[in-house]
Amino acid sequence: MSRIAFVTGGSGALGSAIVRRLCKDGVSVAFTFKTNQTAAEAVASETGAVAFQADLTDSRQVKATVQQAIERFGQIDVLVNNVGLTQVMPFALIEEEDWDDLMAANLKTMFLVTREAARGMVARKAGVIINIGSLAGHRVLEVPVHYATAKAGVSGFTLSLAKEFSRYNIRVNSVVPGLLDDGVGRMVPERGLAEYVRYCTTGRPGKTDEVAEVVAFLASDKAQYINAQNIFVDGGI
């Protein structure tokens, strides 16, 4: 029986790379998308993964979507919390609604999906949870404050959950990408890109496929001794 993975935000640049890489390993994948049905259908057609449309900030939709995935595949062995949102906005212009939206998209979704998907893992005493963070939550960078704050929360969530779930043989890690040449990385102004490349030891932005490789490794049995880690894929900053 192949492993079953549930990937949130699977129609975006990084999410779709993760879906493709997991499918390459023979993993059966269910993934979510919110609005971009065309992209989701393209990923599903290419990989054989199954797409589910849902707003993951809504607990009722989260419960229904996870249940549909379990009914389709039987269980969830690997959860990848990838969905997220950013805004290019200076601190003085951030409104309360902007702050709430960023926290909901980057942290609330992770909480709600994990709460639903982990129940079966706890019952079976087996599972893998991989949270996608960001270098913005770990380094002094010129990034939106509310985004950096939310992504810093991914680390706290990961470390605490890894300790609590260790009794159930569930590994919890986070992958922390640096600046990538696709997805959110496209929103970075030229000045910011040049500064990143200047200080990056590999001298370039990363690729989504490079991050997906690390996710696939953590999802595999080869990573059984890796737990409670923030694994940086940033080119050396």
C-alpha positions as CSV (number, residue, x, y, z in Angstrom):
1,M,0.0,0.0,0.0
2,S,1.4,3.4,-1.0
3,R,1.7,6.2,1.5
4,I,-1.0,8.9,1.3
5,A,-0.1,12.6,1.5
6,F,-2.3,15.6,2.0
7,V,-0.8,18.8,0.7
8,T,-2.4,22.2,1.3
9,G,-2.0,24.9,-1.4
10,G,-1.1,22.4,-4.0
11,S,-1.9,24.5,-7.1
12,G,0.8,27.2,-6.4
13,A,4.4,27.2,-7.5
14,L,5.9,25.5,-4.5
15,G,2.8,23.4,-3.7
16,S,2.6,21.9,-7.2
17,A,6.4,21.1,-7.1
18,I,5.8,19.2,-3.8
19,V,2.8,17.3,-5.3
20,R,4.9,16.4,-8.3
21,R,7.8,15.2,-6.3
22,L,5.8,13.1,-3.9
23,C,3.9,11.5,-6.8
24,K,7.3,10.7,-8.3
25,D,8.0,8.6,-5.2
26,G,4.8,6.7,-5.6
27,V,2.9,8.5,-2.9
28,S,-0.8,9.0,-3.5
29,V,-1.5,12.7,-3.1
30,A,-4.6,14.7,-2.2
31,F,-4.1,18.5,-2.4
32,T,-6.1,21.6,-1.8
33,F,-6.6,24.8,-3.7
34,K,-8.8,27.8,-3.0
35,T,-9.5,29.7,-6.2
36,N,-7.2,28.7,-9.1
37,Q,-9.2,25.7,-10.5
38,T,-7.3,25.8,-13.8
39,A,-3.9,25.4,-12.2
40,A,-5.3,22.7,-9.8
41,E,-6.8,20.7,-12.7
42,A,-3.5,20.9,-14.6
43,V,-1.5,19.6,-11.6
44,A,-4.1,16.8,-11.1
45,S,-4.0,15.8,-14.7
46,E,-0.2,15.8,-14.8
47,T,0.4,13.8,-11.6
48,G,-2.8,11.8,-10.9
49,A,-3.2,13.6,-7.6
50,V,-6.7,14.5,-6.5
51,A,-7.6,18.2,-6.0
52,F,-10.1,19.5,-3.4
53,Q,-11.3,23.1,-3.4
54,A,-11.6,24.6,0.1
55,D,-11.1,27.8,2.1
56,L,-8.8,26.4,4.9
57,T,-9.5,29.3,7.2
58,D,-13.0,27.9,7.6
59,S,-13.0,25.0,10.1
60,R,-16.1,23.4,8.6
61,Q,-14.6,23.3,5.2
62,V,-11.4,21.9,6.6
63,K,-13.2,19.1,8.4
64,A,-15.2,18.2,5.3
65,T,-12.2,18.3,3.0
66,V,-10.0,16.2,5.2
67,Q,-12.8,13.7,5.6
68,Q,-13.3,13.5,1.8
69,A,-9.6,12.8,1.4
70,I,-9.7,10.0,4.0
71,E,-12.8,8.5,2.4
72,R,-11.1,8.6,-1.0
73,F,-7.7,7.2,0.2
74,G,-8.4,5.5,3.5
75,Q,-6.0,7.5,5.6
76,I,-3.4,10.3,5.7
77,D,0.2,9.3,6.4
78,V,1.9,12.6,5.5
79,L,0.6,16.1,5.9
80,V,2.3,19.0,4.2
81,N,1.1,22.4,5.5
82,N,2.1,24.6,2.6
83,V,-0.7,27.0,2.1
84,G,0.1,30.6,2.9
85,L,-0.3,34.3,1.9
86,T,1.8,37.4,1.9
87,Q,1.3,41.1,1.2
88,V,4.0,43.6,0.2
89,M,3.1,46.4,2.6
90,P,5.1,48.7,5.0
91,F,4.3,48.4,8.6
92,A,2.6,51.8,8.9
93,L,0.0,50.8,6.3
94,I,-0.9,47.5,7.8
95,E,-4.6,47.5,8.8
96,E,-6.0,45.2,11.5
97,E,-7.8,43.3,8.7
98,D,-4.5,42.8,6.9
99,W,-2.9,41.4,10.1
100,D,-5.8,39.0,10.7
101,D,-5.8,37.8,7.1
102,L,-2.1,37.0,7.2
103,M,-2.4,35.2,10.6
104,A,-5.4,33.2,9.3
105,A,-3.8,32.2,6.0
106,N,-0.4,31.2,7.5
107,L,-1.2,30.0,11.0
108,K,-4.9,29.3,11.5
109,T,-4.9,27.0,8.4
110,M,-2.0,25.0,9.7
111,F,-3.7,24.6,13.1
112,L,-7.1,23.6,11.6
113,V,-5.8,21.2,9.0
114,T,-3.3,19.5,11.4
115,R,-6.0,19.1,14.0
116,E,-8.1,17.2,11.6
117,A,-5.5,15.2,9.7
118,A,-3.5,14.2,12.9
119,R,-6.4,12.4,14.5
120,G,-5.9,9.3,12.4
121,M,-2.1,9.5,12.9
122,V,-2.5,9.6,16.6
123,A,-4.8,6.6,16.5
124,R,-2.4,4.6,14.4
125,K,0.7,6.0,16.2
126,A,2.4,6.8,13.0
127,G,2.7,9.8,10.7
128,V,4.7,12.7,9.3
129,I,3.9,16.4,9.4
130,I,5.9,18.9,7.4
131,N,5.2,22.6,7.8
132,I,6.5,25.1,5.2
133,G,8.0,28.1,6.9
134,S,10.0,31.0,5.4
135,L,13.4,32.6,6.0
136,A,11.4,35.8,6.7
137,G,10.5,34.3,10.1
138,H,14.2,33.6,11.0
139,R,16.5,36.3,9.6
140,V,16.7,40.1,9.5
141,L,15.2,40.8,6.1
142,E,13.3,43.6,4.5
143,V,10.0,41.7,4.4
144,P,6.4,42.6,5.5
145,V,6.2,42.5,9.3
146,H,2.9,40.6,9.5
147,Y,4.2,37.9,7.1
148,A,7.5,37.5,9.0
149,T,5.5,37.3,12.3
150,A,3.2,34.6,11.0
151,K,6.1,32.5,9.5
152,A,8.0,32.8,12.8
153,G,5.0,31.1,14.4
154,V,5.5,28.1,12.1
155,S,8.6,27.3,14.0
156,G,7.0,27.4,17.4
157,F,4.1,25.3,16.2
158,T,6.5,22.7,14.8
159,L,8.7,22.4,17.9
160,S,5.9,22.2,20.4
161,L,3.8,19.7,18.3
162,A,6.9,17.6,17.7
163,K,7.4,17.2,21.4
164,E,3.7,16.5,22.1
165,F,3.3,14.0,19.2
166,S,6.6,12.2,19.9
167,R,4.6,9.8,22.1
168,Y,2.6,8.8,19.1
169,N,5.6,8.2,16.8
170,I,4.6,11.2,14.6
171,R,7.5,13.3,13.3
172,V,7.0,17.0,12.9
173,N,9.5,19.2,11.0
174,S,9.5,22.5,9.1
175,V,11.2,23.3,5.8
176,V,12.3,26.9,5.6
177,P,12.9,28.1,2.0
178,G,14.9,31.2,1.3
179,L,14.1,33.4,-1.7
180,L,12.8,31.3,-4.6
181,D,12.6,32.2,-8.3
182,D,8.9,31.5,-8.4
183,G,5.8,31.9,-6.4
184,V,6.1,34.5,-3.6
185,G,9.7,35.2,-4.8
186,R,8.2,36.9,-7.9
187,M,6.9,39.7,-5.7
188,V,10.4,40.7,-4.4
189,P,11.6,44.0,-6.0
190,E,14.8,44.0,-8.0
191,R,16.7,45.7,-5.2
192,G,15.7,43.0,-2.7
193,L,16.6,40.3,-5.1
194,A,20.1,41.8,-5.7
195,E,20.7,42.1,-2.0
196,Y,19.7,38.5,-1.4
197,V,22.0,37.2,-4.1
198,R,24.8,39.3,-2.8
199,Y,24.7,37.7,0.6
200,C,23.7,34.2,-0.5
201,T,26.7,31.9,-0.5
202,T,25.3,30.1,-3.6
203,G,24.8,33.4,-5.4
204,R,21.3,32.8,-6.7
205,P,17.6,32.4,-5.6
206,G,16.4,28.8,-5.1
207,K,14.1,26.7,-7.1
208,T,10.8,25.2,-6.0
209,D,12.0,21.7,-7.1
210,E,15.0,22.0,-4.6
211,V,12.6,22.7,-1.7
212,A,10.3,19.8,-2.9
213,E,13.3,17.4,-2.7
214,V,13.8,18.1,1.0
215,V,10.0,17.7,1.7
216,A,10.0,14.4,-0.1
217,F,13.0,13.2,1.9
218,L,11.4,14.2,5.2
219,A,8.2,12.4,4.2
220,S,10.2,9.2,3.5
221,D,11.4,6.5,5.9
222,K,14.9,7.6,5.3
223,A,14.3,10.6,7.6
224,Q,13.1,8.6,10.6
225,Y,15.7,10.1,12.9
226,I,14.9,13.7,11.9
227,N,12.4,15.4,14.2
228,A,11.6,18.8,15.6
229,Q,13.8,20.6,13.1
230,N,13.6,23.8,11.0
231,I,15.5,22.7,7.9
232,F,16.8,25.7,5.9
233,V,16.8,25.5,2.1
234,D,18.1,29.1,1.5
235,G,21.4,28.8,-0.4
236,G,23.3,29.8,2.8
237,I,22.3,33.2,4.2
